[in-house]
Amino acid sequence: MKSADNSKGIMEDNDEEEEFEHFDDFTLASSWERFISEIEAVCRQWLADGPKNLLAKGAVQVNQLKDLYKIKSEFKYATKSYCMEYYFATVDDGKTLDWDHALHDLQLSFGVKEFVVIAPQSASGVVLDAPEASKLLSAVAIALSNCSCLWPAFVPVHDSSRKAYIGIQNMGTVFTRRFEADRIASQVPVKLMHLEGLYELFVSKFAYTAVDWSMNHFEVHFKMKLTYRTPIHDDEDEIHDPDADITGSSENPEVDNHVKAQWDDNFPWSKWYSAEDPVNGFELLAIWLEITAESSLDMAELENASPVEADKWFLSPCLSEYLDISGGSTIGFASQLHLLVKALEMSSEAKFIEDFISGSEALKSSAVVPPQTVLDRVLKDLFHEAVETEMISSPTEHKNSRSIKGAPQESLFEQFCLHALWFGNCSIRAISVLWIEFVREVRWCWEESQSLPRMPSSGPIELSTCLINQKLHMLAVCIDQKHRVAEGQFVDANDTMTTQEDLQNPTHNSSSQGASKEGSDRKDNSNDAANVAKPMMLLKSNKIMHVPITLEPPPMTEDMHEERLKAAVALGDSYSFSAQLETEILASDMSAFKAANPDAVFEDFIRWHSPRDWENDENEENGASESSSWPPRGKLSERMSDPGNSWRKIWNEAPAVPASEQKPLWDPNREGEKVLHYLETLRPYQLLEEMVCAAFRAAADTLNRTSFGDLKQMNIKIEQLYITIASVLRIFLVQNTATDTEVLEDLRRLSTTFEHIEKLVLLAASLHVKFLQSPYLGQAIFTDCFNFYLPNMGTSSANAHNDTQREFDKKQQIRSDDRDLILSMFPPPTANQSWRRVLSMGNLLNGHEPILREIIFSKRDHASGSYYAASSPRLHQQDIETYRMYVSGTSNDLGVALAVASYD
């Protein structure tokens, strides 16, 4: 029995042993070991993947840093969750990172390139318990060592506002580097405000070694970067000038005797709004690259040095928040154009403009109309202060400006639209009030025969402009005609003013004026008359041909041309359309020609009025004069020789009557009243459509007059803006768009596009005036800004705002010959600014202390021996940065980051 029992026991033991051989008991590994194992597995995977594969697996760019990415993994240990992030670059050029690069805080603080950060997933994101922080760092260090990985690892500790870290790095030699960073966020000890005290703080860290440094010579390497900010002018420093003109918008009813010069006072948009300077100032970086110090006396001497002695200067603009293309506030014309589009959308809600003034209470409360004083000031600017404006030559317009069917620069309707943008915040109700008063002023000019300001009183009507501008031009011509008739004056077809006494002789001698009617805009062959010969003779009588005074042709607006075209089509006349329109004018010219030349025949009139229709023989074409061979040999053209030709029929029926005795070709009184009727009965949507076209063109023309130097990017952008505006607004030529949601959305996008260009124009102008003495530097800074904002241009603000938020960080290195210009941006402090300085950190720039001081102390030692000598033989002869201290801050805020490489 005992043997059997023993045998049974042996079999059971063998079964247990066999079962144990096939069972992995992970319970023997502690949770701490499993935590390390998980970290090690992730690190091995990251090492195996490399940068390219990590990007494919979801690594993201770190803020605005150009070549720094991170990928993360989450872990659990005990009851807590942790997140480990690996920061890496896709390109390793082997260069040492310095202040010329945009760096992560840890890169700058400790001089590392790629690194790992592990932190708890909590609200603060830091480890508050010191033992927990040490244990967490140890776990990562063990995992990295098991991977033979040389990445430095960091753990955030203490309060998050202190930006404190502890870290460790296996350097692959007998050295292990340990890191520690902390910050004083209150009053900094006076000693640490000065370079001498900071130097002694760094040297004191050498006591951690086994060497007695007090008995040894050592060299401390030193780098420093000082950041200066151009001073901000206080209101108390402005000049008080009670007699100066009040600047600002013409609608501003307030009177302020305290005049403060604005940066944009001399720019074309300043009449309509004052913009915040997109460049709030500049930051100057003065960098000392490498200095070797052997004592604290060297540091005291350096503290008294001028920043002019620095090795490098870099300049960076401080850009206003509103300049942000993706999330900045809408400014200037763009903001008002958005409101004008909204007014266009509402314009179809009423049949008459007056309905918006006497509309619902909700409309009245939401759209407040400015007081009468503001309205009077606008009308005064439009109608009573325009005399000097007309005397100035028209500004040079962009070549694409006329592709937009708006109003010419400085014209009456253009100025009305610009005023309307700012009147009552461009609400439909405020626009209606302004328009009604505007039309009343126009009628007063008509009834009192007063010249219509800002409008030409002669010349052909520009059909490329909007219809309201054409109507106002027509009215200006009518007023001028009324005024001249009242004074007994007569205007001929060449716009020559003649008195009644002059009209007694209805001819002009051909020898003084030439024999053709060239230059007349109503002659269908004016180009053929460009080189007509000297005094022509009448064919039958051989007398000198006299050029008659003819009636001025009737000015015609676009809608009048369309009406005459419809009438001609309805009549179904066999004559061509051009001949049909010109019948009355042609008959008038023939009557005047007969009166001036009683012996003339039809062929004489053709030779004067339409030289192309008189065909000379070869001798005359070769230069023979009319007097050498009389009568001249020639004939009428084929179309004029046709027996049924309409011109000969009109000639036969036209009486010989001088222009002074003819009935006028048009009635200025009737046409003037028709214009006023049109303006007074204009539908709201028609007015708003014309205003939208005119306002966009006027705003673009205003920006185009801005001087910003030779910036090719801006010239291209402005040209593209005109083309885009013309393309979008072309829809107004074919349909009513006030209720078309798709068109309204296009107009809103156009306003956003305009906003982008407007912000860039303001930036270009600001930089141009600041760098007149060094244009290349202003252009270089603008190019950096332009390239920074370009990706978000053409993107809606909502979408762009969701993109990764970036900050502009481009810097331009300053040449030595430009340093004087930069120094002029730092005038000596005023009395108000001087008393505020209690303590100084030294290194003053024209009396201004730096807003930030950054210093790197370092000491190097020679490395010998390596745990990984086989794989890295170069480490035997490599210099190791054994001590490094980065200092950053001001007199009220000091951060210190220390890296110490020690023997293990």
VENSUL-V420641 format. One record per pair of residues at least 24 apart in sequence whose C-alpha atoms are under 7 Angstrom apart, sorted by the first residue. I is the first residue (numbers start at 1). J is the second residue. D is the distance in whole Angstrom. If there is no record, write none. Layout:
i-><I & I>
j-><J & J>
d-><D & D>
This chain:
i-><35 & 36 & 36 & 36 & 37 & 39 & 39 & 40 & 40 & 40 & 44 & 51 & 63 & 63 & 63 & 64 & 64 & 65 & 65 & 81 & 81 & 82 & 82 & 82 & 82 & 83 & 83 & 83 & 83 & 84 & 84 & 84 & 84 & 85 & 85 & 85 & 86 & 86 & 86 & 87 & 87 & 87 & 88 & 88 & 89 & 109 & 109 & 110 & 110 & 114 & 115 & 115 & 115 & 116 & 116 & 116 & 116 & 117 & 117 & 117 & 118 & 118 & 119 & 119 & 124 & 126 & 126 & 126 & 126 & 127 & 127 & 127 & 128 & 128 & 137 & 141 & 172 & 172 & 172 & 173 & 173 & 173 & 173 & 174 & 174 & 174 & 174 & 174 & 175 & 175 & 175 & 175 & 176 & 176 & 176 & 176 & 177 & 177 & 177 & 177 & 178 & 178 & 178 & 179 & 179 & 179 & 180 & 180 & 180 & 181 & 181 & 181 & 182 & 182 & 182 & 183 & 183 & 183 & 184 & 184 & 184 & 185 & 185 & 185 & 186 & 186 & 187 & 187 & 187 & 188 & 188 & 188 & 188 & 193 & 193 & 194 & 195 & 195 & 195 & 196 & 196 & 196 & 199 & 200 & 202 & 218 & 219 & 219 & 219 & 219 & 220 & 220 & 220 & 220 & 220 & 220 & 221 & 221 & 221 & 221 & 221 & 221 & 221 & 222 & 222 & 222 & 222 & 222 & 222 & 223 & 223 & 223 & 223 & 223 & 223 & 223 & 224 & 224 & 224 & 224 & 224 & 224 & 225 & 225 & 225 & 225 & 225 & 225 & 225 & 226 & 226 & 226 & 226 & 226 & 226 & 226 & 227 & 227 & 227 & 227 & 227 & 227 & 227 & 227 & 228 & 228 & 228 & 228 & 228 & 229 & 229 & 229 & 229 & 230 & 230 & 230 & 230 & 230 & 231 & 248 & 248 & 249 & 251 & 253 & 267 & 268 & 268 & 268 & 269 & 273 & 275 & 277 & 278 & 278 & 278 & 278 & 278 & 279 & 279 & 279 & 279 & 279 & 280 & 280 & 280 & 281 & 281 & 282 & 282 & 282 & 282 & 283 & 283 & 283 & 283 & 284 & 284 & 284 & 284 & 285 & 285 & 285 & 286 & 286 & 286 & 286 & 287 & 287 & 287 & 288 & 303 & 303 & 304 & 304 & 305 & 306 & 306 & 306 & 307 & 307 & 313 & 313 & 314 & 314 & 314 & 314 & 315 & 315 & 315 & 315 & 316 & 316 & 316 & 323 & 325 & 325 & 325 & 325 & 326 & 326 & 326 & 326 & 327 & 327 & 330 & 333 & 334 & 334 & 334 & 336 & 336 & 336 & 337 & 338 & 338 & 339 & 339 & 340 & 340 & 340 & 341 & 341 & 343 & 343 & 344 & 344 & 344 & 344 & 345 & 345 & 347 & 347 & 347 & 347 & 348 & 348 & 348 & 348 & 351 & 351 & 352 & 352 & 353 & 353 & 353 & 354 & 356 & 356 & 357 & 357 & 357 & 367 & 367 & 368 & 369 & 369 & 370 & 382 & 382 & 383 & 386 & 386 & 390 & 397 & 400 & 400 & 401 & 401 & 402 & 403 & 404 & 404 & 405 & 405 & 405 & 405 & 406 & 406 & 406 & 406 & 406 & 407 & 407 & 407 & 407 & 409 & 410 & 411 & 411 & 412 & 412 & 412 & 413 & 414 & 414 & 414 & 417 & 417 & 417 & 418 & 439 & 439 & 443 & 446 & 449 & 449 & 449 & 450 & 451 & 451 & 451 & 452 & 460 & 461 & 461 & 461 & 463 & 463 & 466 & 467 & 470 & 471 & 471 & 474 & 475 & 475 & 478 & 478 & 478 & 481 & 482 & 491 & 492 & 492 & 492 & 492 & 493 & 493 & 493 & 493 & 503 & 506 & 506 & 506 & 506 & 507 & 507 & 507 & 507 & 507 & 508 & 508 & 508 & 509 & 509 & 510 & 510 & 510 & 510 & 511 & 515 & 515 & 515 & 516 & 516 & 517 & 517 & 525 & 525 & 528 & 528 & 529 & 538 & 538 & 539 & 539 & 541 & 545 & 546 & 546 & 548 & 548 & 548 & 549 & 549 & 550 & 550 & 550 & 551 & 553 & 553 & 554 & 554 & 587 & 587 & 590 & 590 & 591 & 591 & 591 & 591 & 591 & 592 & 592 & 592 & 592 & 594 & 595 & 595 & 595 & 602 & 602 & 613 & 613 & 685 & 689 & 693 & 706 & 707 & 708 & 708 & 708 & 709 & 711 & 753 & 756 & 781 & 784 & 851 & 852 & 852 & 853 & 853 & 853 & 854 & 854 & 854 & 855 & 855 & 855 & 856 & 856 & 856 & 857 & 857 & 857 & 858 & 858 & 858 & 859 & 859>
j-><77 & 139 & 140 & 143 & 143 & 140 & 143 & 143 & 144 & 147 & 147 & 90 & 804 & 805 & 806 & 806 & 807 & 102 & 103 & 120 & 121 & 118 & 119 & 120 & 121 & 118 & 119 & 120 & 121 & 116 & 117 & 118 & 119 & 116 & 117 & 118 & 115 & 116 & 117 & 114 & 115 & 116 & 114 & 115 & 114 & 886 & 897 & 897 & 899 & 151 & 151 & 152 & 153 & 151 & 152 & 153 & 154 & 153 & 154 & 155 & 154 & 155 & 155 & 156 & 160 & 156 & 157 & 158 & 160 & 156 & 157 & 158 & 157 & 158 & 167 & 168 & 866 & 867 & 868 & 865 & 866 & 867 & 868 & 865 & 866 & 867 & 903 & 904 & 901 & 902 & 903 & 904 & 901 & 902 & 903 & 904 & 899 & 900 & 901 & 902 & 899 & 900 & 901 & 898 & 899 & 900 & 897 & 898 & 899 & 896 & 897 & 898 & 895 & 896 & 897 & 894 & 895 & 896 & 893 & 894 & 895 & 892 & 893 & 894 & 892 & 893 & 891 & 892 & 893 & 891 & 892 & 893 & 894 & 841 & 891 & 841 & 299 & 300 & 303 & 296 & 299 & 300 & 296 & 296 & 885 & 294 & 292 & 293 & 294 & 859 & 292 & 293 & 294 & 857 & 858 & 859 & 290 & 291 & 292 & 293 & 857 & 858 & 859 & 290 & 291 & 292 & 856 & 857 & 858 & 288 & 289 & 290 & 291 & 855 & 856 & 857 & 287 & 288 & 289 & 854 & 855 & 856 & 285 & 286 & 287 & 288 & 853 & 854 & 855 & 285 & 286 & 287 & 850 & 852 & 853 & 854 & 283 & 284 & 285 & 286 & 850 & 851 & 852 & 853 & 283 & 284 & 285 & 850 & 851 & 282 & 283 & 284 & 851 & 281 & 282 & 283 & 825 & 826 & 826 & 273 & 274 & 273 & 374 & 374 & 706 & 702 & 705 & 706 & 702 & 332 & 332 & 766 & 319 & 320 & 323 & 762 & 763 & 317 & 318 & 319 & 320 & 766 & 318 & 319 & 320 & 317 & 318 & 315 & 316 & 317 & 318 & 315 & 316 & 317 & 318 & 313 & 314 & 315 & 316 & 313 & 314 & 315 & 310 & 312 & 313 & 314 & 311 & 312 & 313 & 312 & 842 & 843 & 842 & 843 & 843 & 843 & 844 & 845 & 843 & 845 & 813 & 814 & 811 & 812 & 813 & 814 & 811 & 812 & 813 & 814 & 810 & 811 & 812 & 759 & 756 & 789 & 792 & 793 & 792 & 797 & 800 & 801 & 797 & 801 & 755 & 699 & 751 & 754 & 755 & 421 & 422 & 426 & 751 & 748 & 751 & 426 & 427 & 421 & 426 & 692 & 747 & 748 & 427 & 428 & 685 & 688 & 689 & 738 & 738 & 739 & 684 & 685 & 688 & 738 & 684 & 685 & 738 & 739 & 683 & 684 & 683 & 684 & 432 & 683 & 684 & 432 & 429 & 432 & 429 & 432 & 433 & 427 & 429 & 424 & 424 & 430 & 424 & 412 & 415 & 453 & 453 & 454 & 454 & 701 & 722 & 723 & 697 & 722 & 464 & 726 & 697 & 726 & 464 & 465 & 466 & 693 & 465 & 466 & 693 & 694 & 697 & 465 & 466 & 469 & 694 & 698 & 454 & 454 & 455 & 453 & 454 & 455 & 469 & 694 & 695 & 698 & 691 & 694 & 695 & 695 & 679 & 680 & 676 & 479 & 479 & 482 & 483 & 479 & 476 & 479 & 480 & 476 & 555 & 555 & 556 & 557 & 557 & 558 & 690 & 558 & 557 & 557 & 675 & 555 & 672 & 675 & 668 & 669 & 672 & 668 & 668 & 552 & 549 & 550 & 551 & 552 & 550 & 551 & 552 & 553 & 660 & 548 & 549 & 596 & 658 & 546 & 547 & 548 & 549 & 596 & 546 & 547 & 548 & 546 & 547 & 535 & 545 & 546 & 547 & 535 & 545 & 547 & 608 & 608 & 609 & 608 & 609 & 610 & 612 & 611 & 612 & 611 & 600 & 604 & 604 & 631 & 599 & 597 & 596 & 597 & 592 & 593 & 596 & 592 & 659 & 589 & 592 & 659 & 659 & 585 & 665 & 665 & 666 & 650 & 654 & 651 & 654 & 654 & 655 & 656 & 657 & 658 & 656 & 657 & 658 & 659 & 656 & 656 & 657 & 658 & 648 & 651 & 637 & 640 & 738 & 732 & 729 & 765 & 765 & 764 & 765 & 768 & 768 & 779 & 794 & 793 & 812 & 810 & 890 & 889 & 890 & 888 & 889 & 890 & 887 & 888 & 889 & 886 & 887 & 888 & 885 & 886 & 887 & 884 & 885 & 886 & 883 & 884 & 885 & 883 & 884>
d-><6 & 5 & 7 & 6 & 7 & 7 & 6 & 5 & 6 & 7 & 6 & 6 & 7 & 7 & 6 & 5 & 6 & 6 & 7 & 6 & 6 & 7 & 6 & 4 & 5 & 6 & 6 & 6 & 6 & 7 & 6 & 4 & 7 & 6 & 5 & 6 & 6 & 5 & 7 & 5 & 5 & 6 & 5 & 7 & 7 & 6 & 6 & 7 & 6 & 7 & 5 & 5 & 6 & 7 & 6 & 5 & 6 & 6 & 5 & 6 & 6 & 5 & 6 & 6 & 6 & 5 & 5 & 7 & 6 & 6 & 5 & 6 & 6 & 5 & 7 & 7 & 6 & 6 & 6 & 6 & 4 & 6 & 7 & 6 & 6 & 7 & 6 & 6 & 6 & 5 & 5 & 6 & 5 & 6 & 7 & 7 & 7 & 5 & 4 & 6 & 6 & 5 & 6 & 6 & 5 & 7 & 6 & 5 & 7 & 6 & 4 & 6 & 6 & 6 & 7 & 6 & 4 & 6 & 6 & 5 & 6 & 7 & 5 & 7 & 6 & 6 & 7 & 5 & 7 & 6 & 5 & 6 & 7 & 6 & 6 & 6 & 6 & 6 & 6 & 5 & 5 & 6 & 6 & 7 & 7 & 7 & 6 & 6 & 6 & 7 & 6 & 5 & 6 & 7 & 6 & 5 & 7 & 6 & 5 & 6 & 6 & 5 & 6 & 6 & 5 & 6 & 6 & 5 & 7 & 6 & 5 & 5 & 6 & 6 & 5 & 7 & 6 & 5 & 7 & 6 & 4 & 6 & 7 & 6 & 4 & 6 & 6 & 5 & 6 & 6 & 5 & 7 & 6 & 6 & 5 & 6 & 6 & 6 & 5 & 7 & 5 & 6 & 5 & 6 & 5 & 5 & 7 & 5 & 6 & 6 & 5 & 6 & 7 & 6 & 6 & 7 & 6 & 6 & 7 & 6 & 6 & 6 & 5 & 6 & 6 & 6 & 7 & 6 & 6 & 7 & 7 & 7 & 6 & 5 & 6 & 7 & 6 & 6 & 6 & 5 & 6 & 7 & 5 & 6 & 6 & 6 & 5 & 7 & 6 & 4 & 5 & 6 & 5 & 6 & 7 & 7 & 6 & 5 & 7 & 6 & 5 & 6 & 6 & 6 & 5 & 7 & 6 & 5 & 6 & 7 & 5 & 6 & 6 & 6 & 6 & 6 & 7 & 7 & 6 & 6 & 6 & 5 & 6 & 5 & 4 & 6 & 5 & 5 & 6 & 7 & 6 & 5 & 6 & 6 & 6 & 6 & 6 & 7 & 6 & 5 & 5 & 5 & 6 & 5 & 7 & 6 & 6 & 6 & 5 & 6 & 7 & 7 & 6 & 6 & 6 & 6 & 7 & 7 & 6 & 7 & 7 & 7 & 6 & 5 & 7 & 5 & 7 & 6 & 5 & 6 & 5 & 5 & 7 & 7 & 7 & 6 & 6 & 7 & 6 & 7 & 6 & 6 & 6 & 7 & 5 & 7 & 5 & 7 & 6 & 7 & 7 & 6 & 6 & 6 & 5 & 5 & 6 & 7 & 7 & 6 & 6 & 6 & 6 & 7 & 6 & 7 & 7 & 6 & 7 & 6 & 6 & 5 & 6 & 5 & 5 & 6 & 5 & 5 & 5 & 4 & 6 & 5 & 6 & 6 & 5 & 7 & 7 & 5 & 6 & 7 & 5 & 6 & 6 & 6 & 7 & 6 & 6 & 7 & 6 & 6 & 7 & 7 & 7 & 6 & 6 & 7 & 6 & 7 & 7 & 6 & 7 & 5 & 6 & 7 & 7 & 7 & 7 & 6 & 6 & 7 & 6 & 7 & 6 & 7 & 5 & 6 & 5 & 7 & 6 & 7 & 7 & 7 & 6 & 5 & 5 & 5 & 6 & 5 & 4 & 6 & 6 & 6 & 6 & 6 & 6 & 6 & 6 & 5 & 6 & 5 & 6 & 5 & 6 & 5 & 6 & 6 & 6 & 5 & 6 & 5 & 7 & 6 & 6 & 4 & 6 & 6 & 5 & 6 & 7 & 6 & 6 & 6 & 6 & 6 & 7 & 6 & 7 & 7 & 6 & 6 & 6 & 5 & 6 & 7 & 6 & 6 & 6 & 5 & 6 & 7 & 7 & 6 & 6 & 6 & 6 & 6 & 6 & 5 & 5 & 5 & 5 & 7 & 6 & 6 & 5 & 6 & 5 & 5 & 5 & 5 & 7 & 7 & 5 & 7 & 6 & 7 & 7 & 7 & 6 & 6 & 5 & 5 & 6 & 7 & 6 & 6 & 7 & 7 & 7 & 5 & 6 & 6 & 6 & 6 & 6 & 4 & 7 & 6 & 5 & 7 & 6 & 5 & 6 & 6 & 5 & 6 & 5 & 4 & 6 & 5 & 7>
